[in-house]
Amino acid sequence: MITRHFVDRQKLQEIHPFTRLSALLSDTPPGRSPLSDGKPINLSIGEPQTQPPSFVAKIISEAAAGWSRYPLSKGTVDYLSACRDWMERRYNLPQGMIDPAKHIIGVPGTREGLFMTALTVLPLTKAGEEAPVFLIPNPSYQVYTGAAAAAGAEVVTVNATRESGYLPDYTKVPEDILKRTELCVLCSPSNPEGAVADPQRIRALIDLARKYNFVVAFDECYAEIYTDTPPHSALEVVADLGGDLSGDLSNVLIFHSLSKRSSAAGLRCGFIAGDEKWISMINTTCQVGGAGVPLPVQAAGTRLWEDEEHVIENRIRYQQNFKLAEEILSGTIPVEVPKGGFCLWLEVGDGVKTTKELWQEAGIRVMPGAYMSHRDKTGSTPGDRYIRLALVYDADYMAIALMKIRDVLAQGSKGDIA
């Protein structure tokens, strides 16, 4: 199912999930959990609670002279090269496919990169007549909708449900909409569900984009957090295309960040890689209205992209948390361990109602799935029956939170769960 609408940029607070969550819980005091010493437990936001490697602070201190200088356009040679080298290692890309000078731009995280990309790619009109279309998953990360609103584009959402593998199937979008599409986003591993796109789905979307000449933003910020198999990237698919298309980055942009991979959300450091034309144009947009990545931050980011040990440790930590979730919750409610990411997409019957009960009875803050979703004409969303839990704490603390969630759900207040 798809929905179509325009979003008023002056009313973003009405759809912003964290604003809505604060309003939902504002008049309800949090329950005092004896297991957490009466302190609220926040599982609503995907913010890693572990620290990045200690060398980050050391490198930033050593590069402190850079605080007085504006960041270089696109990024330093060292930073861009480190991003290229990481992509080549991670995705087994042929040397020369990614030219740091042409195909990469450093950005302060995927959120900022996606926003600037939308402002760059989405024109005022499509073919001089109608507003352009931005295709997004439903549910999805709020920045997609906010970026569409800022650019004046029509938002067309494509449902991501259990039946579709928790990913949108853009090949089923009507042709009249595809002809108006300028930008599309595929998040893999997806937020909030943690679903991973296989190479066939990625290839089909790239083919569709080239047929109708729109850009695909592959949001891969959770790519280094997975349970078993490393998620595929659009870069791998592009590299595997045959003949003259091998390595062709046309219509393709990928987004990566150190926020999740390196537990460095506050560092604000990531990159966009892909289509040379659009990388150049996004760079101009950032020069006009955006802030680059500070030089000391780029120095630390360079080292983080070069190091894999801390990434492996993080990945193991999240895998342990999902095992805990299975062990603690499975007797009370079905648990689907995702293929990627660190969020649990939990079906509870009524997500908003359960969110309020968890806060009121146990002091646990989660995100209702409806608040990450767009409503259809009937007023329902594909996230209505779900809550999102960010399993971002250490194992001992996560066990405490999960036991409290189990206890609240076991009381029978979760509603009718299919």
C-alpha positions as CSV (number, residue, x, y, z in Angstrom):
1,M,0.0,0.0,0.0
2,I,1.2,3.5,-0.8
3,T,0.2,6.9,0.6
4,R,0.7,10.3,-1.0
5,H,0.8,13.7,0.7
6,F,2.6,16.9,1.2
7,V,4.1,17.8,4.6
8,D,4.0,21.4,5.9
9,R,7.5,22.3,7.0
10,Q,6.0,24.6,9.7
11,K,4.2,21.6,11.2
12,L,7.1,19.1,11.5
13,Q,6.5,19.0,15.3
14,E,3.2,17.3,14.6
15,I,5.0,14.3,12.9
16,H,8.3,14.3,14.7
17,P,8.4,11.0,16.7
18,F,10.3,12.3,19.7
19,T,8.1,15.4,20.0
20,R,5.0,13.2,19.9
21,L,6.4,10.8,22.4
22,S,7.2,13.6,24.8
23,A,3.6,14.8,24.5
24,L,2.2,11.3,25.0
25,L,4.1,10.9,28.3
26,S,4.3,14.4,29.5
27,D,1.4,14.1,32.0
28,T,2.3,10.6,33.2
29,P,4.9,10.2,35.9
30,P,7.3,7.3,35.3
31,G,6.9,4.1,37.3
32,R,9.6,3.4,39.8
33,S,11.2,0.1,38.9
34,P,12.9,-1.7,41.8
35,L,15.2,-3.4,39.4
36,S,16.6,-0.1,38.1
37,D,16.7,1.7,41.4
38,G,13.7,3.8,40.4
39,K,15.5,5.4,37.5
40,P,13.8,5.6,34.1
41,I,15.3,3.5,31.3
42,N,15.3,5.1,27.8
43,L,15.1,2.6,25.0
44,S,13.3,5.0,22.6
45,I,16.4,6.5,20.9
46,G,19.0,4.7,18.8
47,E,21.9,6.2,20.7
48,P,24.8,3.9,21.6
49,Q,25.6,3.9,25.3
50,T,29.1,2.5,25.0
51,Q,32.0,4.8,24.4
52,P,34.1,5.1,21.2
53,P,37.7,3.9,21.4
54,S,40.0,5.9,23.7
55,F,42.2,7.0,20.8
56,V,39.4,9.3,19.6
57,A,39.9,11.8,22.4
58,K,43.7,11.6,22.0
59,I,43.6,12.3,18.2
60,I,41.2,15.2,18.6
61,S,43.4,16.7,21.2
62,E,46.5,16.3,19.0
63,A,44.6,17.9,16.1
64,A,43.3,20.8,18.2
65,A,44.9,23.4,16.0
66,G,42.3,22.6,13.4
67,W,39.5,24.1,15.5
68,S,40.4,27.6,14.3
69,R,40.1,26.6,10.6
70,Y,37.0,26.0,8.4
71,P,36.8,22.5,7.2
72,L,38.0,21.8,3.6
73,S,35.4,21.4,0.9
74,K,34.3,17.7,0.8
75,G,36.9,16.6,3.3
76,T,40.6,16.1,3.9
77,V,42.6,13.9,1.6
78,D,43.3,11.5,4.5
79,Y,39.7,11.3,5.6
80,L,38.3,10.7,2.1
81,S,41.0,8.1,1.4
82,A,40.2,6.3,4.6
83,C,36.5,6.1,3.6
84,R,37.5,4.8,0.2
85,D,39.9,2.2,1.7
86,W,37.2,1.0,4.1
87,M,34.6,0.6,1.3
88,E,37.1,-1.4,-0.7
89,R,37.9,-3.7,2.2
90,R,34.3,-4.1,3.5
91,Y,32.7,-4.7,0.1
92,N,35.6,-6.2,-1.8
93,L,35.4,-3.4,-4.5
94,P,37.8,-3.2,-7.4
95,Q,40.6,-0.7,-7.0
96,G,39.8,2.5,-8.9
97,M,36.0,2.1,-8.7
98,I,35.8,4.8,-6.0
99,D,37.8,8.0,-6.6
100,P,38.0,9.9,-3.3
101,A,38.2,13.2,-5.2
102,K,35.1,12.6,-7.3
103,H,32.9,10.1,-5.5
104,I,33.0,10.9,-1.8
105,I,32.0,13.8,0.4
106,G,32.4,13.9,4.2
107,V,29.3,14.9,6.1
108,P,28.4,15.3,9.8
109,G,26.4,12.0,9.9
110,T,23.9,10.4,7.6
111,R,21.0,12.5,8.9
112,E,22.6,15.8,7.7
113,G,23.8,14.1,4.5
114,L,20.3,12.8,3.6
115,F,18.8,16.2,4.3
116,M,21.3,18.1,2.1
117,T,20.9,15.5,-0.6
118,A,17.1,16.0,-0.7
119,L,17.6,19.8,-1.0
120,T,20.0,19.2,-3.8
121,V,18.3,16.4,-5.8
122,L,14.6,17.5,-5.5
123,P,13.8,20.3,-8.0
124,L,10.9,22.7,-7.5
125,T,8.9,20.9,-10.2
126,K,9.1,17.8,-12.3
127,A,9.1,18.5,-16.0
128,G,8.1,22.0,-15.2
129,E,4.6,21.0,-14.1
130,E,4.0,19.0,-10.9
131,A,5.9,18.8,-7.7
132,P,8.6,16.0,-7.6
133,V,8.1,12.8,-5.7
134,F,10.2,11.5,-2.9
135,L,9.7,7.7,-2.3
136,I,10.2,6.6,1.2
137,P,9.5,3.4,3.3
138,N,6.6,3.3,5.8
139,P,7.6,3.2,8.6
140,S,10.9,5.0,8.4
141,Y,13.4,7.5,9.8
142,Q,11.9,10.9,10.3
143,V,14.6,12.8,8.4
144,Y,13.2,11.5,5.1
145,T,9.9,13.2,5.7
146,G,11.5,16.4,7.0
147,A,13.8,16.6,4.0
148,A,10.9,16.2,1.6
149,A,9.0,19.0,3.4
150,A,12.0,21.3,3.2
151,A,12.3,20.7,-0.5
152,G,8.6,21.0,-1.2
153,A,8.3,17.5,-2.6
154,E,5.4,15.2,-2.5
155,V,6.0,12.3,-0.1
156,V,4.9,8.9,-1.4
157,T,5.3,6.1,1.2
158,V,5.5,2.4,0.4
159,N,4.6,0.1,3.2
160,A,7.2,-2.2,4.7
161,T,5.4,-5.0,6.5
162,R,6.1,-8.6,7.5
163,E,4.6,-9.7,4.2
164,S,7.1,-7.6,2.2
165,G,10.0,-8.6,4.4
166,Y,9.9,-5.3,6.3
167,L,11.2,-3.5,3.3
168,P,9.4,-1.5,0.7
169,D,8.8,-3.0,-2.8
170,Y,9.3,0.0,-5.0
171,T,8.8,-2.1,-8.2
172,K,5.1,-2.1,-7.4
173,V,4.8,1.8,-7.4
174,P,2.5,2.9,-10.3
175,E,4.3,4.2,-13.4
176,D,2.7,7.7,-13.2
177,I,4.3,8.2,-9.8
178,L,7.7,6.7,-10.9
179,K,7.7,9.3,-13.8
180,R,7.5,12.0,-11.2
181,T,10.0,10.5,-8.8
182,E,13.3,12.4,-8.3
183,L,14.6,10.7,-5.1
184,C,14.0,7.4,-3.4
185,V,15.5,6.0,-0.2
186,L,16.2,2.4,0.8
187,C,17.4,1.9,4.4
188,S,19.2,-1.5,4.9
189,P,19.5,-2.7,7.6
190,S,16.2,-0.9,8.0
191,N,15.2,1.4,10.8
192,P,13.0,0.5,12.7
193,E,12.7,-3.2,11.7
194,G,16.3,-4.3,11.1
195,A,15.5,-5.9,7.7
196,V,18.3,-6.4,5.2
197,A,17.9,-6.1,1.4
198,D,19.3,-8.8,-0.7
199,P,21.3,-8.1,-3.9
200,Q,18.3,-8.9,-6.1
201,R,16.2,-6.2,-4.4
202,I,19.0,-3.7,-4.6
203,R,19.6,-4.4,-8.3
204,A,15.9,-4.1,-9.1
205,L,15.8,-0.7,-7.5
206,I,18.9,0.5,-9.3
207,D,17.4,-0.7,-12.6
208,L,14.2,1.2,-11.8
209,A,16.0,4.4,-10.9
210,R,17.9,4.3,-14.2
211,K,14.8,3.5,-16.2
212,Y,12.9,6.5,-14.7
213,N,16.0,8.6,-14.0
214,F,15.8,9.2,-10.3
215,V,18.4,9.0,-7.5
216,V,18.4,6.2,-4.9
217,A,19.8,7.1,-1.5
218,F,20.9,3.9,0.1
219,D,21.0,4.6,3.8
220,E,23.4,2.0,5.1
221,C,24.2,3.6,8.5
222,Y,23.5,0.3,10.4
223,A,25.5,-1.9,8.0
224,E,28.2,-2.9,10.5
225,I,25.7,-4.1,13.1
226,Y,24.3,-7.5,12.2
227,T,23.5,-10.8,13.7
228,D,25.0,-13.4,11.3
229,T,25.7,-12.3,7.7
230,P,27.2,-8.9,6.7
231,P,24.5,-6.8,4.9
232,H,25.0,-6.2,1.2
233,S,25.7,-2.8,-0.1
234,A,24.5,-1.1,-3.3
235,L,28.3,-0.7,-4.0
236,E,28.7,-4.5,-4.2
237,V,25.8,-4.7,-6.6
238,V,27.2,-1.9,-8.8
239,A,30.6,-3.6,-8.8
240,D,29.0,-6.9,-10.0
241,L,27.1,-5.4,-12.9
242,G,28.4,-6.7,-16.1
243,G,30.1,-5.0,-19.1
244,D,30.2,-1.2,-19.2
245,L,27.8,-1.0,-16.2
246,S,30.3,-2.6,-13.9
247,G,31.3,0.1,-11.4
248,D,28.8,2.6,-12.8
249,L,27.6,4.8,-9.9
250,S,25.0,6.7,-11.9
251,N,21.8,7.3,-9.9
252,V,23.3,5.8,-6.8
253,L,24.3,7.4,-3.5
254,I,25.2,5.5,-0.3
255,F,25.4,6.9,3.2
256,H,27.6,5.8,6.1
257,S,28.3,7.1,9.5
258,L,30.4,6.5,12.6
259,S,27.5,7.0,14.9
260,K,26.3,3.4,15.1
261,R,29.4,1.6,13.8
262,S,31.8,3.2,16.3
263,S,29.4,4.4,19.1
264,A,30.4,7.9,18.1
265,A,27.0,9.6,17.6
266,G,28.2,12.9,19.1
267,L,31.2,13.0,16.8
268,R,29.0,13.8,13.8
269,C,31.1,12.2,11.2
270,G,30.2,10.2,8.1
271,F,30.3,10.3,4.3
272,I,28.3,10.0,1.1
273,A,29.7,8.1,-1.8
274,G,28.4,7.6,-5.3
275,D,27.3,9.4,-8.5
276,E,30.0,12.0,-9.3
277,K,27.6,14.5,-10.6
278,W,25.4,14.5,-7.5
279,I,28.4,14.4,-5.1
280,S,29.6,17.6,-6.7
281,M,26.2,19.3,-6.4
282,I,25.7,18.1,-2.8
283,N,29.1,19.6,-2.0
284,T,27.9,23.0,-3.4
285,T,24.7,22.8,-1.3
286,C,26.8,22.1,1.8
287,Q,29.1,25.0,1.0
288,V,26.2,27.3,0.7
289,G,24.1,26.3,3.7
290,G,25.8,23.5,5.7
291,A,28.6,23.0,8.1
292,G,31.4,20.7,7.2
293,V,33.1,18.2,9.4
294,P,35.6,19.9,11.7
295,L,39.3,19.1,11.0
296,P,40.0,17.5,14.4
297,V,36.8,15.3,14.0
298,Q,38.0,14.2,10.5
299,A,41.3,13.2,12.0
300,A,39.6,11.0,14.5
301,G,37.2,9.7,11.9
302,T,40.1,8.7,9.7
303,R,41.4,6.5,12.4
304,L,38.0,5.0,13.2
305,W,37.4,4.0,9.6
306,E,40.8,2.3,9.7
307,D,40.1,0.3,12.9
308,E,37.9,-2.8,13.0
309,E,38.6,-4.2,16.5
310,H,36.1,-1.8,18.2
311,V,33.5,-2.6,15.6
312,I,33.7,-6.3,16.2
313,E,33.4,-5.7,20.0
314,N,30.3,-3.5,19.4
315,R,28.7,-6.1,17.1
316,I,29.2,-8.9,19.7
317,R,27.7,-6.7,22.4
318,Y,24.5,-6.1,20.3
319,Q,24.3,-9.8,19.4
320,Q,24.4,-10.7,23.1
321,N,21.5,-8.2,23.7
322,F,19.3,-9.9,21.1
323,K,20.0,-13.3,22.7
324,L,18.9,-11.8,26.0
325,A,15.7,-10.4,24.4
326,E,14.9,-13.9,23.1
327,E,15.6,-15.6,26.4
328,I,13.6,-13.1,28.5
329,L,10.7,-12.1,26.3
330,S,10.0,-15.2,24.2
331,G,7.8,-16.9,26.8
332,T,5.6,-13.8,26.9
333,I,5.6,-12.4,23.4
334,P,7.0,-13.5,20.0
335,V,10.4,-12.1,19.3
336,E,11.8,-11.7,15.8
337,V,15.6,-11.1,16.0
338,P,16.4,-8.8,13.1
339,K,19.2,-9.4,10.6
340,G,20.8,-6.0,11.3
341,G,20.8,-2.9,13.5
342,F,20.3,-2.8,17.2
343,C,16.6,-2.2,17.5
344,L,13.9,-4.7,18.3
345,W,10.6,-4.3,16.4
346,L,8.2,-5.8,18.8
347,E,4.5,-6.5,18.0
348,V,2.4,-5.7,21.0
349,G,-1.1,-5.2,19.7
350,D,-1.4,-1.5,20.4
351,G,2.0,0.3,20.3
352,V,0.8,3.6,21.7
353,K,-1.1,2.0,24.6
354,T,1.8,-0.3,25.5
355,T,4.3,2.6,25.3
356,K,2.3,4.5,27.9
357,E,1.9,1.5,30.1
358,L,5.6,0.7,30.1
359,W,6.3,4.3,31.1
360,Q,3.6,4.4,33.7
361,E,4.3,1.0,35.3
362,A,8.0,0.5,34.8
363,G,9.6,3.8,33.9
364,I,10.7,2.4,30.5
365,R,10.6,4.7,27.5
366,V,10.1,3.1,24.1
367,M,9.0,4.4,20.7
368,P,5.5,3.6,19.4
369,G,5.7,2.2,15.8
370,A,2.8,4.5,14.8
371,Y,5.0,7.5,15.5
372,M,7.5,6.4,12.9
373,S,4.8,5.8,10.3
374,H,2.5,7.6,8.0
375,R,-1.3,7.1,8.1
376,D,-3.3,5.9,5.2
377,K,-6.8,7.1,4.2
378,T,-8.3,4.8,6.9
379,G,-6.2,6.4,9.6
380,S,-4.1,3.4,10.3
381,T,-0.3,2.8,9.9
382,P,1.9,-0.3,9.4
383,G,3.5,0.6,12.8
384,D,0.3,0.7,14.9
385,R,0.8,-2.7,16.4
386,Y,4.5,-2.3,17.2
387,I,7.0,-0.6,19.5
388,R,10.7,-0.1,18.8
389,L,13.2,-0.9,21.5
390,A,16.8,0.3,21.1
391,L,19.0,-2.4,22.8
392,V,21.9,0.0,23.3
393,Y,22.9,-0.6,26.9
394,D,25.3,-3.2,28.4
395,A,24.0,-6.7,28.9
396,D,23.3,-6.3,32.6
397,Y,21.3,-3.2,32.2
398,M,19.5,-4.6,29.2
399,A,18.5,-7.6,31.2
400,I,16.9,-5.4,33.8
401,A,15.0,-3.5,31.2
402,L,13.8,-6.6,29.3
403,M,12.6,-8.2,32.5
404,K,10.5,-5.2,33.4
405,I,9.1,-5.2,29.8
406,R,8.3,-8.9,30.2
407,D,6.5,-8.3,33.5
408,V,4.4,-5.5,32.2
409,L,3.4,-7.4,29.0
410,A,2.7,-10.5,31.1
411,Q,0.0,-8.6,33.0
412,G,-2.2,-8.9,30.0
413,S,-2.1,-5.2,29.2
414,K,-0.5,-5.7,25.8
415,G,-3.7,-6.2,23.9
416,D,-4.6,-8.9,21.4
417,I,-1.4,-10.0,19.8
418,A,-1.6,-12.1,16.6
